[in-house]
Amino acid sequence: MDTSSDKAAIISLLKKYRAGAATPEEAARIREWFDSFEALQDDPALTDAANDAALEALERMFHPKVKVRVLPRILKIAAVLILVCTAFLFIYKQLHQSPVPITYASLQAGKGARKKITLPDGSIVTINANSELRIPSNFGVNDRVLELTGEAVFDVAKNNAKPFIVRSGNLQTVVLGTSFNVKAYPGDNDVQIAVLTGKVRIEKKAATQTTVLSAGLTKDQVLTYNATKDSLNIGTGKSAEIAAWQNNVFYFEKAGIAEIAAVLERQYNIHITLTGPAKSNCRYTLQLKNETIENAMRLLAELSGITYQIDHNEIKINSASCE
């Protein structure tokens, strides 16, 4: 390559490889390129054209005003080897420098707590209780990738050149600029993604392939994915209500006692024990708005007929009376 743009492209590709950001195809090209230099270094049968070109370059470097002389073949080969070794050493140093390791910053919100962070790109993330957000050190270099365990709302700053990707389990949500809620708590059967504004693409990643589950999820559409059953449901919902936990408001629609208890545990930093044969067909619709745990339990009992006992941070619910 002899143009400035070609040289710039090579340098850019090498930097990506060193940073660990090269695609598999780019990495393969670089390794193939490197192997070709190794082969050239050990090849005794250099072509006459290469000999002459290298010799002429060296003569012009050291004797710019002297006409190129015809030197013995051994000097030609030596000249070529100098150029080959120089190029080989440059490529070797570039490729064998250890890639810069990617480290992660972890932002955690414990039970009964929430946290909000503004990312370097201007995007805002609100993390729900008992959740963790992992931010890689190369965030924003080529793309904007985050890892979420738990639940969070993302208000994404638009950048067409750098997609914003949230990985939650084996699903990833890809956007350019929008806002959405992701719920993916360990132990939950389902991963839920609800769009507040704009449009997102939902993908399922496997070891060898990526499957698009939804190419365009829009406002008030909710995707629910069950990894155990590998089942998918896309429906309409009130996304603002799903994300209302940011304001300490919780909506339950046709929710079972176990589901409600799991939310209360996270939000109020308590431990709930369920006793009695809770019926799977018992479902309740309930709204809790800035309630204390005492008021929340009282409202739940009035609605469902359960009995309960509160002992500091321990609550026992007897759901035998569930009707």
N, C-alpha and C positions, 0 to 999 in steps of 0.2 A: 504494500500500500504506500503510495507516495503523495497523497494529498493530505492537507491539514485536517480535513473532515474525517478521513480514514483513521488518522492517528488519534484524533480525539475520541473516535468511536472505540478504538482498541483500549485506550486508557480508561474510558468510562466502564467498559465491560470488565476490565481487570479489577477496578475498584469495587464493582458490584460483587465480583467473585470473592474478593478478600473480605468484604463485609457480610458474606453469607446471604446476599440478596439476589444472586443470579438464579434464573430459572433453570430447571433440569436440562433444557435444551442448550442454554448458554453455557452452563458448566461443562456439558459434554463437548461443545465446540472448543472451549479453552483447553480441556484435557487432550483432545485430538491435536490441537495446535502444538501443545507442549511436547507430545509424543513425536510429532514430526521433526521438532528441533533435535530431540535425542537421536532419532534415526539419522538425521543429516550429519550430526556430529561424528557418528561412527562410520559414515559412508566414505570409503577411499576413492570412489569413482566419481569425483566431482566433474561436472561438465565443463568443457572449454569456455562456453559462454559465461558461466558463473565465474570461472577463473579470471577471464579478461575483464569482466565488469568490476570485480573486486580489486584487481590490480590497478585499473585505471582510477578508481576512487581513491586508493591509497596514494598513487603518484600525484594526483591533483591536490591531495591534502598536504603532502610534504614538499612537493616541487610544483607549485601552481604555474610557473612560467616555463617549465622544462617539458619538452615533448616526451610523451610516454615511450619508454624504452621496452624492448622485448627482453624479458628476464628469463632465466632458467625456470623450468617447470616447477622445481622445488619451491622457488620463491612465490610463484603463483599460488601454489597450494597453501603455503604458509599464510599468504595474504587472505585467502578465503577463510582459512581456519580462524584467523583473528576476528574477522567479521562474524563468523558463525558462533564462535565462543562468546563474543560480546553479546550478541542477541540471545544466545542460550542462557547466559548468566542473568540477563535482565528478566527474561521470562521466568526463569527458575525462582528468582527472588520474589517476583510478583506472586507466583502461584503457591510457593511454599511458605510464605509468611502465614502464620496462623490467622484464620478469619477472626474478626473481632467478635467475641462471644456476646450473645444477646442475653441481657439480664432483665429481670422483671421487677417492677415496683408494684406492691400489693396494697390496695386500699380496702380495708375491712370495716364493716358495720356489724357490731355484735347484736345480740338480742335486745330489743327495746331501744335501739338506736338507728339513726339514719345519717348518711353523709352525702355531701354534694361536692363535686369537683369540677373545675373548669380545665379542660385539657389544653395543651399547647396550641391546637388548631382553633380554639374558641368554642368547641363543642362542650356542652354541659351534661354531666351525668349525675343523677340522683340515685343513690344506692339504698335499697330497702334493708330492713333489719335482717341479721343473720346472713349477710351476703358478702361476696368478695369480688373485686374487680382487679384483674391483672393487666398491667400496662407495660409492654415491651420497650426496651431502650431505643429500638429503631422505629418507634411510632412516628409516623409522618414522613419517613424517608422516601419510601415508594408507595406505601398505602397506610391506612390507619386501622390497625387490627387490635382488638381488645378481647380478653377472655373473661366471661362472667359465670360465676356460680351464685345462684340465688335469684334476686330480682332487682331490676333497675329500669329507670326511664332515661332514654337518650335523646337529647335535643342536639342534632348534628349540624355543625357548620358546613355549608355547601362548598364542595371542592370537586369539580368534575374530573380533575386529573388524578385524584387520590381517593378511591372508594373507602368508605367507612365500614368496617366489618366487625361484627360482634359474634364471637364463638361461644356457644352454650351447649355443652355436651357434643353430640355429633351434628348439631345444626349450626348454621351460620347465617346471620342476617346481613345483607349487603345493601348499602344505601349510598347516595351522594349527598343528600341534604334533606332531612326530615326529622320527625320525632316519633318514638315508639316505645312500648313497654315490653320487656322480656322477663318472663318468669320461668326459672329453671332451677328449682331447689333440689339438692340431693335427696333422694328418697321419694320424691313426687313421681307419680306415674307419667305425668304429661309435662311437656314443654309448651308454654303458651306465649305467642307473640301477637301483640295488639298494636295497630297503627293509629297514631294520634293525628299526624299530618303527613302529607306527601305520599310516597310510594317506596316499598322495599321489596327486595328479592330474597326469598328464603331457599337455602340450599342444605342438602344433607351430604356430609363428607364421609367417605369410606376410604379404606387403605389405597384403593386403586382408581376410584372414580368419584365424581361429584354429581349428585342428582339434584336438579332444580325442582323443589316442591311447589313453589309459587313464583312466577316471573314478575308479578305485579300486585302485591298486597297493598290496598289503599285504605284511606281513613275509615275507621270503624269496622274494618274487617279483622277477624281474629283467627289465627291459625293455631290449632292444637295438634301436637304430634306425640304419639305414644311409642316410645322406642322399643318397649317390650313386645308389643303387638305389631310394630312397624305400620301403624295406622295413622291416617291423616284426616283432619276435618277442618274445613274453612267455612266460617259463618260470619254473620254480622253480630256486632255487640257494641256496647257503650264503652268505647275505649277510655273516655275521660273518667268513667267510674272505676274501670280497672286500675287506672293510674292514680286514683284519688288518695291512695295511701300516703302520697307525698304531703297531703294536708291533714293527715291523721283521720281520714274518713275511709270506712271499709264497707263495701257492698258485698253481700252474699246473696246469690240467687240460686235457689234450689240446691243448697249446699248441705251435705251431711254433717253430723256432729263431729266426726273425726277431722273433716276438712276445716271446720270452724275452729276447732281446738288447736290445730296446727298453726293457724294464723295468729290466734291469741297468744300462743306460746312465743312466737317470734316477736310480736309487737310489744308485748308487755314483759318480756323476759321472765317468764314463769314456767313451771312444769305442770302439765295436766295429765292426770291418770283417768282413763275411761274404764268404768266398771259396768257390768250389766250387758245384756245382749242387744247392742244397738242394731236396729233393723236397717238394712241397706236401702230400703225404700223410704226412709224418713228423710225428707228434704225440707229446708227452711229458707225463706227469703227474709233478709235482715239488713238493716243499716245501722252502723255504729259511727257516731260523729263526735270526736273529741271526748269519748267516754273514759271514765276510770275503769279498771278491771272489775271493780265491784258492781258498777252500773251495767257493764257489758254482760256480766254473768246473770244479773237480775233480769235484764231484757231477754236474754236467751232462755232463761227458765220460764218466764211468762209465755214465751212463744211456743216452746217445745214441751213443757211439762217435766223437764229433767229436775233432779235434785242435785245439790252440790255442797261441798264444804271447802272453805278457804282457810289455809293454815300458812300464813306468811306467803312464801313464793310457791307453795304447793296447792293445787286444786284437784279435788276428786269429783268427778262427774258420774252420777249414776243415771245411765240412760235407759234403765229397764222400763221406765214409764213412758218412753218415747211412743207416740201414737201417730 
